[in-house]
Amino acid sequence: MTEEYEMDTDDLDAIALSQLESSAQDGTGRTGSRRSRREQTMPLLVGLMDSSAIRRSVDSPGANYVFDQNVDLEELAAKQTAGGGMLDSVANMANSILGAGIIGLPYAVRQAGFFTGLVLLLVLCGVTDWTIRLIVVNAKLSGQNSYIGIMNHCFGPSGRAAVSFFQFAFAFGGMCAFGIIIGDTIPHVIRSVFPHLWRVPVLNLLVKRQFVIALCTICVSYPLSLYRDIHKLSRASGLALVGMIIIVVSVLIEGPNVTPDLKGDQSLRFTFLGDNVFRAIGVISFAFVCHHNSLLIYGSLRTPTLDRFNKVTHISTIISLVSCCTLAISAYLVFTDKTQGNILNNFGPNDTLINVARFCFGLNMFTTLPLELFVCREVIEQYFFENEPFHMQRHVFFTTAVLCSAMIISMITCDLGVMLEITGGASATALAFIFPAACLIKLKAPNKPWYAREKLPAVACAAFGVVVLSISLFLALGKVWTPAGTATMCV
């Protein structure tokens, strides 16, 4: 985009010309400083968040942009300032990574062994960073503006159906898990703060699991979910990140202070290899996956370029890795063989600081839930209504339907068990490792065979994902015929 073109002013009437010149004068001071940077960055994705392209065109009078007679220049000026900055995108991506999965990482370290668990955390974080960026690169190479479009371009209708299913399953399963966690944390905290509240008429509803899930979902998550632009959740994401930091710090401080009967066998602290490495890989993958949000976050940048998105991804994954390692190491070294899937359940019910952490965890869940609903709604829009214009009634209908479905499942189910393992673990490996790598193999140097040298990293990543997905499905389906697979109903 280094060539400059003159605007033919004869095609514009006097009013439109004056508005255009006013916009151009406002952006003149910025254009010179940005021009060199634009020449060095990779071009924007075709069709992704057309408002981003419009913002860029209006900001650059010399850009190759064609006006038609029906363009509303006031609308263009409004879109010029739309979108969020890098900090907003970092908050959204880090919050998407640091969701419910982080609380299970000490359990993953227990399953894999201390040293093997740490290696898995580092390696999978690095692979996740690469594959998140790979999705945006694949979008550029294919000229598509969505994960579904990329898979459809590479593998046709079967690829489109596969990624749609796994994206929706992972995001919807996450919404259900978040609702369950709200029900397991917030009422417990309220009971500890107000031990006699259950005796008070009407107010005793605040200690009932189902009522709290419905209240938080309808009054907090639902209004946030109605936004169309994901960057508008950045403030909620920022608050959720603060809450997650409180959780990590609380576990770090309170862990060494628990009573001896709650601590695990200290001789097992520095194990090398555990018995369930692949199960640990599934848990860690679930914790790190935010690939279904990557193009939404990319498009929400005010200036969406690959260089800026790479910085967002690096910063977000580093923040997530530090938080995950701090929580996993500090908790596992205390509880070792007694480490539970939800590490907060290892602490006593009257621990004040941990109760604050439980409250923050619940708060994190009902502010993170809208991020997953964005994905569910986007999958429906892309798969069934790709060529149709936005319709507010359809937007509200699907937002309400998906949210209420997840809320009802959360209200009646205490433990999603094997269903969440299948939809979470299998979907995570497919979205994070298999699909991005497979698309790169297809798009990069298409005339060369899959075993060409430049394609080998992608081949290794896809093969790793297939192995993990297969074993995760085998382990999960094995629970169907055991008591461990029985769902716990809360009625």
TADAQUI-V133087 format. One line per field, one symbol per residue. ss: DSSP state (~ for helix, > for strand, _ for the rest). burial: I if it has 16 or more other C-alpha atoms within 10 Angstrom, else O. A space follows every 50 residues. Layout:
BEGIN
ss->???
burial->???
END
This chain:
BEGIN
ss->________~~~__~~~~~~~~~~~~~~~~~~~~~~~~~~~_________~ ~~~~~~~~~_____________~~~~~~~~___>_~~~~~~~~~~~~__~ ~~~~~~~~~~~~_~~~~~~~~~~~~~~~~~~~~~~~~~~~~~____~~~~ ~~~~~~~~~~~~~~~~~~~~~~~~~~~~~~~~~~~~~~~~~~~___~~~_ __~~~~~_~~~~~~~~~~~~~~~~~____~~~~~~~~~~~~~~~~~~~~~ ~~~~~~~__~~~___~~~________~~~~~~~~~~~~__~~~~~~~~~_ >____~~~~~~~~~~~~~~~~~~~~~~~~~~~~~~~~~____~~~~____ _~~~~~~~~~~~~~~~~~~~~~~~~~~~~~~~~~_______~~~~~~~~~ ~~~~~~~~~~~~>>>_~~~~~~~~~~~~~~~~~~~~~~~~~~~_______ __~~~~~~~~~~~~~~~~~~~~~~~~~~~~~_~~~__>>__
burial->OOOOOOOOOOOOOOOIOOOIOOIIOOOOOOIOOOOOOOOOOOOIIOOIIO IIIIIIIIIIIIIOOOOOOOOOIOOIIOIIOIIIIIOIIIIIIIIIIIII IIIIIIIIIIIIIIIIIIOIIOOIIOOIIIIIIIIIIIIIIIIIIIIIII IIIIIOOOIIIIIIIIIIIIIIIIIIIIIIIIIIIIIIIIIIOOOOIIOO OOOOOIIIIIIIIIOIIIOIIIOIIIIOIIIIIIOIIIIIIOIIIIIIII IIOIIOOIOOOOIIOOOIIOIOIIOOIIIIIIIIIIIIIIIIIIIIIIII IIIIIIOOIIOIIIIIIOOIIOIIIIIIIIIIIIIIIIIIIIIIOIIOOO OOIIIIIIIIIIIIIIIIIIIIIIIIIIIOIIOOOOOOOOOOOOIOOIII OOIIOIIOIIIIIIIIIIIIIIIIIIIIIIIIIIIIIIIIIIIOOOOOOI OOOOIOOIIOIIIOIIOIIOIIIOIIIOOOOOOOIOOOOOO
END
